[in-house]
Amino acid sequence: MGHTSDPVLLVLNGVRLKGFADPGALVDVTGLERTHVDTVLADLGSGGLVTHREGRVSGWALTPAGQAEHRCRLETELEQAGCGAEVEARYQEFLGLNPRFLAAATAWQMRDVDGQAVLNDHADRAYDDEVLATLRRLHDEALPLAAALGRLLDRYAGYGPRMSAAIARVEAGELDWFTKPLVDSYHTVWFELHEDLLLTLGRNRSEEEEVRT
């Protein structure tokens, strides 16, 4: 088992990954009980680290002070766990898989018809099955990576089961669970794993773009 994260960091990290997070989503991301999540959110709100926003997209969000606290706690955890080099190595493995996943997600949403890119209406079962076979191969490679991260920091342990749950729903015919936002789709979980790695290592996506170009 990896280094055990403090519940406060788990909730801060979950809110940061979701952007606007409702408690139910935080239960899924953190692995904490709902009552525990509610208690931590209340304490963080009283301390000015999170705020609840209403509107078209509502939920809990980090305040500037919460963002700073989150960064500090991530840095401290990584130092205490002493696994920065190992997380970096797993991150590099993830970067090797990421372009293939993004290509598969694009192929799921769009397809070529007579030389034109059109929305995939999922009427062609053979085409969809081919894309899903690609996703399944990527999933089989990603699971050991997620498990390895969980053995370093146990807050990563939930990514593998969440990806497995999403791909099972897609393969069962719930097609939205490949790329649909605002649900725990495969793309959502993949995006959050990517973001979690970047945050843990103090990186940003623009640095990745610079490396690729």
C-alpha positions as CSV (number, residue, x, y, z in Angstrom):
1,M,0.0,0.0,0.0
2,G,1.2,3.5,-0.9
3,H,1.6,6.5,1.3
4,T,-1.8,7.4,2.9
5,S,-3.0,10.9,2.1
6,D,-4.6,13.1,4.7
7,P,-8.4,13.5,4.1
8,V,-8.1,17.2,3.8
9,L,-5.6,16.8,0.9
10,L,-7.9,14.2,-0.7
11,V,-10.8,16.6,-0.7
12,L,-8.8,19.6,-1.8
13,N,-7.3,17.5,-4.6
14,G,-10.8,16.3,-5.6
15,V,-12.2,19.8,-5.8
16,R,-9.2,20.9,-7.8
17,L,-9.5,18.1,-10.3
18,K,-13.3,18.6,-10.7
19,G,-13.1,22.4,-10.8
20,F,-16.7,22.6,-9.5
21,A,-17.4,19.5,-7.4
22,D,-20.5,18.2,-5.7
23,P,-20.1,16.0,-2.6
24,G,-21.2,12.9,-4.5
25,A,-18.5,13.3,-7.1
26,L,-15.9,13.8,-4.3
27,V,-17.0,10.6,-2.7
28,D,-16.1,8.8,-6.0
29,V,-12.8,10.6,-6.4
30,T,-11.6,10.5,-2.8
31,G,-12.9,7.1,-1.6
32,L,-14.1,8.8,1.6
33,E,-17.6,8.4,3.1
34,R,-20.1,11.1,2.3
35,T,-20.4,12.3,5.9
36,H,-16.6,12.6,6.0
37,V,-16.5,14.6,2.8
38,D,-19.3,16.9,4.1
39,T,-17.4,17.5,7.3
40,V,-14.1,18.3,5.6
41,L,-15.9,20.6,3.1
42,A,-17.5,22.5,6.0
43,D,-14.2,22.9,7.7
44,L,-12.5,24.0,4.5
45,G,-15.3,26.5,3.9
46,S,-15.0,27.9,7.4
47,G,-11.3,28.3,6.8
48,G,-11.8,30.2,3.5
49,L,-10.2,27.4,1.4
50,V,-13.3,26.4,-0.6
51,T,-16.4,28.2,-1.6
52,H,-19.8,26.9,-2.9
53,R,-21.0,28.5,-6.1
54,E,-24.4,28.4,-7.6
55,G,-25.3,28.7,-11.3
56,R,-25.4,26.6,-14.5
57,V,-22.5,24.7,-13.2
58,S,-22.6,24.6,-9.4
59,G,-20.5,23.0,-6.7
60,W,-17.5,23.5,-4.5
61,A,-14.4,25.3,-5.8
62,L,-11.1,26.2,-4.4
63,T,-10.5,29.8,-3.4
64,P,-7.0,31.4,-4.1
65,A,-6.0,30.5,-0.5
66,G,-7.3,26.9,-1.2
67,Q,-5.2,26.7,-4.3
68,A,-2.1,27.7,-2.4
69,E,-2.9,25.3,0.4
70,H,-3.4,22.5,-2.1
71,R,-0.1,23.1,-3.8
72,C,1.7,23.2,-0.4
73,R,0.1,19.9,0.8
74,L,0.9,18.2,-2.5
75,E,4.6,19.2,-2.2
76,T,4.8,18.2,1.4
77,E,3.2,14.8,0.7
78,L,5.5,14.0,-2.1
79,E,8.5,14.9,0.0
80,Q,7.3,12.8,3.0
81,A,6.5,9.8,0.8
82,G,9.9,10.1,-0.9
83,C,8.6,8.8,-4.2
84,G,9.1,11.8,-6.5
85,A,11.4,9.9,-8.9
86,E,9.0,6.9,-9.1
87,V,6.0,9.1,-9.8
88,E,8.0,10.9,-12.5
89,A,8.8,7.6,-14.1
90,R,5.1,6.6,-14.1
91,Y,4.2,10.0,-15.5
92,Q,6.6,9.4,-18.4
93,E,4.9,6.1,-19.0
94,F,1.5,7.8,-19.0
95,L,2.8,10.3,-21.6
96,G,3.6,7.4,-23.9
97,L,0.0,6.2,-23.7
98,N,-1.7,9.6,-23.8
99,P,-1.5,10.4,-27.6
100,R,-2.9,6.9,-28.4
101,F,-5.8,7.5,-26.0
102,L,-6.6,10.9,-27.4
103,A,-6.6,9.5,-30.9
104,A,-9.0,6.8,-29.8
105,A,-11.3,9.3,-28.2
106,T,-11.3,11.5,-31.3
107,A,-12.1,8.4,-33.4
108,W,-15.0,7.7,-31.1
109,Q,-16.4,11.1,-31.6
110,M,-15.6,11.7,-35.3
111,R,-15.0,9.5,-38.3
112,D,-14.0,9.9,-41.9
113,V,-16.8,9.5,-44.6
114,D,-15.7,10.1,-48.2
115,G,-12.8,12.2,-47.1
116,Q,-14.8,14.4,-44.8
117,A,-14.7,14.3,-41.0
118,V,-18.2,13.9,-39.6
119,L,-19.7,13.2,-36.2
120,N,-19.8,9.5,-35.4
121,D,-23.5,8.6,-35.1
122,H,-22.5,5.1,-33.8
123,A,-24.6,3.4,-36.5
124,D,-21.6,1.5,-37.8
125,R,-21.1,-1.3,-35.2
126,A,-18.0,-2.6,-36.9
127,Y,-16.3,0.8,-36.7
128,D,-17.2,1.3,-33.1
129,D,-16.0,-2.2,-32.2
130,E,-12.6,-1.4,-33.7
131,V,-12.3,1.8,-31.7
132,L,-13.3,-0.1,-28.5
133,A,-10.8,-2.8,-29.2
134,T,-8.1,0.0,-29.3
135,L,-9.5,1.4,-26.0
136,R,-9.4,-2.1,-24.4
137,R,-5.7,-2.6,-25.4
138,L,-4.9,0.8,-23.9
139,H,-6.8,0.0,-20.8
140,D,-4.9,-3.2,-20.3
141,E,-1.7,-1.2,-20.5
142,A,-3.0,1.6,-18.2
143,L,-4.2,-0.6,-15.4
144,P,-0.7,-1.7,-14.3
145,L,0.4,1.9,-14.5
146,A,-2.5,3.0,-12.2
147,A,-1.7,0.2,-9.8
148,A,1.9,1.1,-9.7
149,L,1.0,4.7,-8.8
150,G,-1.4,3.4,-6.1
151,R,1.5,1.6,-4.5
152,L,3.4,4.9,-4.3
153,L,0.5,7.2,-3.2
154,D,-2.7,5.5,-2.3
155,R,-4.9,8.4,-3.5
156,Y,-4.1,7.0,-7.0
157,A,-5.5,3.6,-6.2
158,G,-9.0,4.6,-7.3
159,Y,-8.1,5.4,-10.9
160,G,-7.9,1.8,-12.1
161,P,-11.3,0.7,-10.7
162,R,-12.9,3.9,-12.1
163,M,-11.5,3.3,-15.6
164,S,-12.6,-0.4,-15.4
165,A,-16.1,0.7,-14.4
166,A,-16.3,3.2,-17.3
167,I,-15.0,0.8,-20.0
168,A,-17.4,-1.9,-18.7
169,R,-20.3,0.5,-19.2
170,V,-19.2,1.4,-22.7
171,E,-18.8,-2.3,-23.7
172,A,-22.3,-2.9,-22.3
173,G,-23.7,-0.4,-24.7
174,E,-23.7,2.8,-22.6
175,L,-21.8,4.7,-25.3
176,D,-21.7,8.0,-23.5
177,W,-19.3,6.5,-20.9
178,F,-16.3,6.7,-23.3
179,T,-16.1,10.5,-23.7
180,K,-19.1,12.3,-22.1
181,P,-18.1,15.1,-19.8
182,L,-19.7,15.7,-16.4
183,V,-20.0,11.9,-15.8
184,D,-17.3,9.5,-14.7
185,S,-16.6,8.5,-18.3
186,Y,-13.3,6.9,-19.4
187,H,-12.2,10.3,-20.8
188,T,-13.1,12.1,-17.5
189,V,-11.1,9.6,-15.4
190,W,-8.1,9.7,-17.9
191,F,-8.1,13.5,-17.9
192,E,-8.2,13.6,-14.1
193,L,-5.3,11.1,-13.8
194,H,-3.3,13.3,-16.2
195,E,-4.1,16.4,-14.2
196,D,-3.3,14.7,-10.9
197,L,0.1,13.7,-12.2
198,L,0.8,17.2,-13.4
199,L,-0.3,18.7,-10.1
200,T,1.7,16.2,-8.0
201,L,4.9,16.9,-9.9
202,G,4.3,20.7,-10.2
203,R,4.0,20.6,-14.0
204,N,1.6,22.2,-16.4
205,R,0.2,21.1,-19.8
206,S,1.9,24.0,-21.6
207,E,5.3,22.4,-20.7
208,E,4.2,19.2,-22.3
209,E,3.2,21.1,-25.5
210,E,6.7,22.7,-25.6
211,V,8.3,19.3,-25.3
212,R,6.2,17.8,-28.1
213,T,7.0,20.8,-30.4
